[in-house]
């Protein structure tokens, strides 16, 4: 028998051996869980993080999730720093999702953030779409596959320079609707939406083996703050449906204290790091990690303005300063993408300004996913912090210049009407959202044509009831335009009864501010001729959905384009591609204003007032062989468009 001392030594030796084995296992498989980072402080240097193994597909047996402790984030019990970047699946062709994620990893990021657009997933009330480019589950799973954590921002409101901040326009059919409040009509709609969204999201949370480490409650509510009970309602709507990860809120400095909700970490949004800005977070929450949810890497553009750019060196220096203060960061945007179709938002401060089609944002990657100087400067910065080699950046996709494309046929809008469109008859004008269409969901986007009969001419006055821009015709003769600034026109005299036509464009609903409840489009009230309200309308919906565009191919009446013609009209031509299609950009010099469709895909709006002069056409949307191009031009048409390999987003102006 061994003496007691020997047993004690054997036990101590066994314990020491066990500790050594555990340490070696941690070092081999979980080096990121070894304590390599001290607590952040005001004068902290850029500590090195090694999280090569702390990625979704390698971290098993999860229990704790992302937590906050002693002013820092803790993931699975050990210090963690969020290096995030925003990319929206609905703004990027699905075929390019993985390429953009790999570029995130190559830049040194470990977390992807994305909004979820309600108005795309439930375009008609009660009909939900999570397929193809809206396949959220596939997007989040792809992030996990590529080693990225996810911060999900499901709204229901998302802002994002997106039509109505992501809220579906059919909500506005209710004349009493109060968006982003606990108004019953709104919360019932949110509940129904979350009942379909959350079963997709919940299994993809960290504690269930997925990549989602945090979920944001609403978005920038402190800048709206119309209902003190609303944020609690949204929080409980998430929790009651199975959200178990860390909750966050997101606001600018002025909205921080008004957008709080108990149980959620407050984060801040900005571009310029004002002195004491991050310390200000301590005034609304004590002893919590500091997180910049939106560090604005650039800015968005409006029609008629410049193309905004933000100096790369200033941006990277600010990012470095944020990190030196111990904060986590999310780059908004890492990759902006495109407001395809009619989905751009708008601003309404002193005046209404709609956003352009491109969401390039002067971000870290371009609209087409190419590298910028910001990418390489950030990659160098993050590489220093992480202290290990980063993955090599993926190769850039080649761009093609397919040359001139002839639009050889056209058909006038007036010739299309009797063939494809059944008018709604109404004594009074009806706004777009309240038209009896789409299973009582109304019309969301595009144009509406209002026709009525007049006798004689005179003074036409809109009483500011046009949303947003109306072309006015007497029969087929163009008279002028009505919008926010022009509210009256003179109509020429004529013999007998004539048709008065108002072609009204929804240029995009405001996505930020206190005017969300006032975003109904079309004619939102009476229009007067000689002080008498117009009555007895035929109303044509021109939403230009895929079914309409497909039917347009077969309508009779297409003819050769004359030397000079003015719209509104549809024009079509063919682009022939010999080899594998590549990304390109369409330049519409000589065209005035309208929309471009390629193989049925709505690329978005163009407008000669700029700044944007080219439309991004992704290669996956092109076919080898013949490709159909259709343009709806409101006024002056050219004969050709150019396919070029370099985008032009307009004259630049640096963000102040």
Secondary structure, DSSP 8 states (H G I E B T S, - for coil): ---HHHHHHHHHHHHHHHHHHHHHHHHHH-GGGS-------TT--------TT-STTT--S--S-EEEETTEEEETTEEE--EEEEE-GGGS-GGGHHHHHHHHHHHT--EEEEE--HHHHTSBTTB----GGG-HHHHHHHHHHTT-EEEEE--S---TTBGGGG--GGGGGSTT--TTS--HHHHHHHHHHHHHHHHHHGGGBGGGTSSEEEEE-SSSGGGT---TTHHHHHHHHHHTTT--SEEEEEE-GGGGGGS--TTSEEEEEESS--TTHHHHHHHHSSS---EEEEEESS---BTTS-EEE--HHHHHHHHHHHHHTT-EEEEEEEE--B--TT-B-EEESSSEEEB-SB--TT-SB-TTS-B-HHHHHHHHHHHHHHTS----------B---EEEEEEEEEEHHHHHHHH---EEESS---GGGSS-TTTT---SSEEEEEEEEES-EEEE-TT-EESEEEEEETTEEEEEESSS--EEEE---SSEEEEEEEEE----B-SSS-GGG---EE-S--EETTEE---EEEEEE---HHHHHHHHH-TT-EE--SS-BSSEEEEEEEEE-SS--BEEEE-TT--EEEEEETTEEEEEEETT-S--EEEE-GGG--SEEEEEEEEESSB--SEEEEESS----SEEE--
